Amino acid sequence: MIDDELRARLESLGGLDAGPGSLAGVVVIDVTRVVAGPYCSMILADLGATVIKVEHPDDPDYTRTFPPMLERDGADAFSGFFAQYNRNKLGVTLNLRHPEGKVALERLVAQADVLVENFRPGTMDRLGLGHERLREVNPRLVYAALSGYGQSGPYRGRPAYDNSAQATGGLWSMNGPAGGPPTRVGTIIGDLAASLYGVIGVLAAVRHAERTGEGQLVDVSQQDSVLTLTENAVVSYTTEGIVPEPLGNQHPFVRPYELFACQDGFVFFGGYTDKFWKISCEIFGAPGEFDDNPDLQTMGARFDDAVYAERVKPMVERWFSGRTKAELEALAGDLVPLSGVKDIAEVVADPQIAARDMVVDAEYAGYGSLRTFGSPVKLDRTPPRARGIAPDTGEHTAAIFRDLLGYTPEEIEELRAAGTI
């Protein structure tokens, strides 16, 4: 860990809040790109870690070109996509193929607590900067490696994207319309899940390193991460031999628990327990509808395929068809699980999202304000910093090399002239 004075000096370079975050003093070297990796290190940065993003001087993170773009007169555009996953970081450029670039990274690692990388397994070893080498440089280093298939196993060397994980982790095969072809989940769930598990692994390993002085490898696979998101699929297969298939918006056994049409769109309704079913009948049904259908009063009866399709679902459809999302939520949203299905414009304007500070503004000089998602982690003593900005390519290289690594101005210029930084 670095001391408070140096931390404050470094973070002031990026206009970052150097307040007492939960991870204040923890230094993270971020050798990642795209999402799986950058999101992991960004969460650590939100929680107070000093994160130094390392990019190749001639080939920086290519999400810097991803839309949407912030524009300003007479200057290059800045990617909102990149900004969303790289806020609160300091940026340096470093060519890890140059001998002096390797030396510089090792000097960074010597000052660090954590390194996060998301290359294909073996890449860092071929550079001479793999886990075993960096452990020699810093025995307490937590080395987090996020990859498609992990650091071991027959697939370890395969290239992978998020879709690779959705395909091989089982999720893709389960998602989609009933009776139709499998459909990918509509976001990069494999990347995001790996990032979240990466954070969990890093926090556990940092705790161990603080107690023992011993670092370790945190090995997170996108395929593994996706597999854990398949709910009951594994145990359904291993105990009953059932291979889940796409069910559309239905749950495999809980009913009613799905999408229902209403006057101006759709709602999710999950009134499947006996308690919620009785309340729903009393709110929406005709007088006496609950008592008039004693054979529908237990979950077991309502879960029966035929009973649900022929009696329960038509009843719920009748309840909802003549009402709007807002009317349904006003009638029952505080009493049973019933929520309007909102598009992203409605979500951004949602009062609950506002109350939870989940859409935040960050000011980019010359570009204006960028609104992105906030932090879902709420800490009352050390709240995450969610309004930071992302760095320009190599924005803090000279300052970090000078203040953290002790390079002289002349040495920095020599590195720049050689294309090392």
Protein Blocks (a to p, Z undefined) as FASTA:
>chain_A
ZZfklmmmmmmmnopafbdcfkgoiacdddbehjnojlmmmmmmmnopacdddddfklcc
fklmpccddddehiacddfklmmmmghiacddddfkbmklmmmmmmmmmmpmbdcdfbde
hklmmnopafklmmmmmmmbccddddfkojedjklmpccdfklmmmmnommmmgccehia
cdddfbdfklmmmmmmmmmmmmmmmmmmmmnopacdddddfklmmmmmnojmmmmmmmno
pacddehjacfkbccddddddfklcaddddfbfklmmmmmmmmmcehklmmmmmlmpfkl
mmpmklmmmmmmmmmmmmmmmpcfklmmmmmmmmmccdddddfklmmmpmklmmnopacc
dddehjapcdddddfbdcfklgcdfkbccddehklmmmmmmmmnopafklmmmmmmnomZ
Z
